[in-house]
Amino acid sequence: MKTFSRHLRTGLILWSAALFGSMGDAAETREVSLEADVFFPKRRCVVEFEDGVPHGVCRAYDDQNRLILTEEYVKGRVEGKRGCYYPSGKKFSEMTFVNGLGEGETTTWYEDGTVASTDHMHRGLPHGLQTLYYRNGKKSVETPHVNAVTHGTCRHYLPDGRLFGLSTFAKGVEVRKQVMIEPTAQEYREILAAGKFSGFLKDHWPSTKAGTTQKAAAQTASPIRRGDQVEVKWKDTWYPATVLRIEKRGYFIHYQGYEDSWDEYVWKDRIRAVAK
């Protein structure tokens, strides 16, 4: 449900020797089509090769020749900057790689150029402070990570910049929570909107899942009551949940099979009724 990084941490999933046939010795440029995966949309990759492995610049495009990403390989591993883009051409994210693993600061932007998140990576894992931002540029949440595990005090902010809550974690387990200011219904909607921004590039490119979207919309339109078994969306996945109560700030739900610390309020765009 919750992810430690908003986009790909390693540079090793794009290539497989099986995709390219025999491994030649000469330097050449190859073109390869790859299907959509968890992180990226369907794409056509133009890659420089040497001695049978990616070595040089890689650019990926969609079927309309719009740039999806750019990166550079050294002997089969990503090195340096990877830049990912929205269909409009605006930059979506930038991440640095060392020996094929994410290292240092990585940044994601909203399409208007406002920073959406910053992460700190070490050897391919979130290690340091992750900060999420509202569309107005103010901080939403600060979360400390140690080797991809939440550890320390998370700070939660209202859209106007005021600190409204603290949650302390010890090795991934929440041990203390403090709410200093109760958000209004409007503030809570903005908090949810910031939290549902997807760090997966695939989610910002045209989708072929129209049928799934229509089905979700139809189910969401069904009346939802206290005690109902529903599905709640986190990122791009729907999870079974139970509605514990309904308030002006939204539906307070419990994820089935998860501890109570995962309970949260969700707005109507993240919840749908289960067909009976």
ZINOR-V663752 format. One record per residue. N is the residue number from 1. PHI is phi in degrees with one decimal (999 if undefined). OMEGA is omega as a letter, one per 20 degrees, with the letter a starting at -180 (none if undefined). D_FIRST is the distance of its C-alpha to the first C-alpha in Angstrom with 1 decimal. Layout:
BEGIN
n: {N N}
phi: {PHI PHI}
omega: {OMEGA OMEGA}
d_first: {D_FIRST D_FIRST}
END
This chain:
BEGIN
n: {1 2 3 4 5 6 7 8 9 10 11 12 13 14 15 16 17 18 19 20 21 22 23 24 25 26 27 28 29 30 31 32 33 34 35 36 37 38 39 40 41 42 43 44 45 46 47 48 49 50 51 52 53 54 55 56 57 58 59 60 61 62 63 64 65 66 67 68 69 70 71 72 73 74 75 76 77 78 79 80 81 82 83 84 85 86 87 88 89 90 91 92 93 94 95 96 97 98 99 100 101 102 103 104 105 106 107 108 109 110 111 112 113 114 115 116 117 118 119 120 121 122 123 124 125 126 127 128 129 130 131 132 133 134 135 136 137 138 139 140 141 142 143 144 145 146 147 148 149 150 151 152 153 154 155 156 157 158 159 160 161 162 163 164 165 166 167 168 169 170 171 172 173 174 175 176 177 178 179 180 181 182 183 184 185 186 187 188 189 190 191 192 193 194 195 196 197 198 199 200 201 202 203 204 205 206 207 208 209 210 211 212 213 214 215 216 217 218 219 220 221 222 223 224 225 226 227 228 229 230 231 232 233 234 235 236 237 238 239 240 241 242 243 244 245 246 247 248 249 250 251 252 253 254 255 256 257 258 259 260 261 262 263 264 265 266 267 268 269 270 271 272 273 274 275 276}
phi: {999 -88.5 -109.0 -85.0 -135.3 -82.2 -157.4 -54.5 -90.9 -118.5 -113.2 -112.2 -93.8 -74.8 -122.5 -143.9 -56.8 -63.1 -73.2 -114.0 75.3 -68.8 -98.2 -85.7 -100.5 -77.9 -72.2 -158.1 -109.5 -119.2 -122.2 -134.5 -98.8 -124.9 -75.5 -63.0 -132.9 -60.2 -99.2 -120.0 -76.0 -57.0 -152.1 -113.0 -101.0 -109.6 -128.8 -86.9 -121.6 -149.0 54.9 82.8 -128.6 -58.0 -155.0 131.6 -79.4 -122.3 -128.7 -117.0 -130.4 -90.8 -73.1 -104.4 67.0 -86.2 -70.1 -99.8 -156.3 -133.7 -162.4 -129.9 -108.4 -128.4 51.9 90.3 -120.2 -71.1 -134.7 85.1 -86.9 -111.2 -113.0 -115.6 -133.8 -74.4 -57.2 -74.0 98.1 -71.1 -72.4 -95.5 -156.6 -142.3 -142.5 -103.4 -120.2 -131.7 54.9 83.0 -122.0 -61.8 -147.2 84.2 -81.1 -123.3 -129.5 -121.1 -120.4 -68.5 -66.1 -83.0 97.8 -72.4 -64.5 -96.9 -163.2 -131.8 -129.2 -119.8 -115.8 -145.0 53.7 85.4 -123.1 -60.7 -149.7 130.5 -92.4 -101.2 -126.0 -104.2 -126.8 -75.7 -68.0 -85.5 93.7 -86.1 -65.6 -104.9 -143.7 -115.0 -128.1 -85.5 -124.7 -127.2 50.2 74.2 -112.5 -67.3 -150.8 122.5 -102.7 -86.9 -115.6 -112.4 -119.4 -79.7 -58.2 -89.7 98.8 -74.6 -74.1 -115.7 -160.3 -129.2 -136.9 -105.0 -119.3 -122.9 52.2 89.2 -110.5 -72.2 -114.3 -157.5 -138.9 -139.2 -113.7 -92.6 -132.4 -82.6 -64.4 -74.5 -59.3 -66.0 -63.5 -67.3 -62.3 -69.6 -62.2 -64.3 -61.8 -66.6 -70.8 -93.0 -58.7 -87.1 -89.9 -91.9 -55.2 -53.7 -71.7 -107.3 -111.2 -51.6 -107.5 -97.8 -94.0 -62.3 -61.7 -63.6 -63.5 -64.6 -63.5 -62.6 -63.6 -65.0 -69.3 -63.2 -69.2 -68.0 -64.9 -117.1 -122.7 -58.1 90.9 -67.1 -86.5 -133.3 -123.4 -121.5 -92.2 -126.5 59.2 -112.1 -127.6 -97.4 -117.8 -67.6 -151.1 -122.5 -82.1 -87.2 -163.0 -125.7 -131.5 -64.1 -82.5 134.8 -94.2 -94.4 -122.1 -120.0 -74.9 -65.3 89.0 -117.7 -66.8 -62.2 -64.1 -84.8 -56.0 -158.6 -88.0 -130.5 -89.6 -64.2 -79.4 -116.3 -132.2 -144.5 -73.1 -95.0 -60.0 -101.0}
omega: {r a a a a r a a a a a a a a r a a a a r a a a a a r a r a r a r r r r r a a a r r a r a r a r a r a r r r a a a r r a a r a r r r a r a r r a a r r r a r r r a r r r a r r r a r a r a r a r r r a r a r a r a r a r a r a r r r r r r r r r a r a r a r a a a r r r a r r r r r a r a r a r r r a r r r a a a r a a a r a r r a r a a r r a a r a r a r a a r r r a a r a r r r r a r r r r a r a a r a r r a a a a r a a r a a a r a r r r a a a a a r r a a r r a r a r a a r a a a r a r a r r a r a a a a r r r a r r a r r r a a r a a r r r a r r a r r r a a none}
d_first: {0.0 3.8 6.4 9.9 11.9 12.2 14.2 15.8 17.1 19.8 22.6 23.2 21.5 23.9 26.9 28.3 32.1 32.0 31.3 34.4 37.1 39.7 39.5 42.4 44.0 44.7 42.6 41.4 38.9 36.8 34.7 31.8 29.6 25.9 23.6 20.2 17.3 13.7 15.1 18.5 20.5 23.5 26.1 29.6 29.9 33.3 33.5 36.4 37.2 39.6 40.6 38.1 34.9 33.2 35.3 35.4 33.8 31.1 30.4 28.2 29.1 28.2 30.9 32.4 32.9 30.5 29.2 25.5 25.6 28.2 28.3 30.9 31.3 33.7 34.6 31.4 28.9 27.5 29.5 29.5 27.6 25.2 25.3 23.2 24.4 23.9 26.2 28.5 29.1 27.5 25.6 21.8 21.2 23.3 22.6 25.1 25.5 27.8 28.5 25.6 23.0 21.5 23.7 24.4 23.0 20.9 20.9 19.3 21.4 21.4 24.0 26.7 26.5 24.9 22.6 18.9 17.7 19.3 18.0 20.2 20.0 22.1 22.7 19.6 17.2 16.2 19.1 20.3 19.4 16.7 17.9 16.5 19.3 20.4 22.4 25.5 25.0 24.3 21.6 18.5 16.7 17.9 15.7 17.7 16.5 18.7 18.1 14.3 14.0 14.0 17.6 19.8 19.9 17.5 19.7 18.8 21.3 22.7 23.5 27.1 26.2 26.7 24.7 23.4 21.2 20.5 17.9 18.9 17.0 18.8 17.2 13.6 14.8 15.6 19.3 20.6 19.9 22.6 22.9 26.1 26.1 24.7 23.4 25.3 23.8 24.3 22.8 19.6 19.4 19.8 17.1 14.6 16.1 15.6 12.0 11.2 13.4 12.0 13.0 13.3 17.1 17.0 15.6 18.7 21.2 22.9 21.0 22.9 20.6 22.8 23.1 19.3 19.4 22.6 21.3 18.3 20.9 23.2 20.9 19.8 23.5 24.1 24.7 22.0 23.4 22.6 21.7 20.5 17.9 15.7 12.6 10.2 8.6 5.6 7.2 9.1 7.6 9.0 8.2 11.5 12.4 15.7 17.4 19.0 21.1 21.8 23.1 24.3 21.1 19.0 17.5 16.4 14.0 12.8 9.9 12.1 12.1 10.4 12.6 14.1 12.8 9.5 11.9 12.3 14.5 13.6 16.4 17.8 16.4 12.8 14.2 16.5 18.9 19.0 22.3 24.7}
END
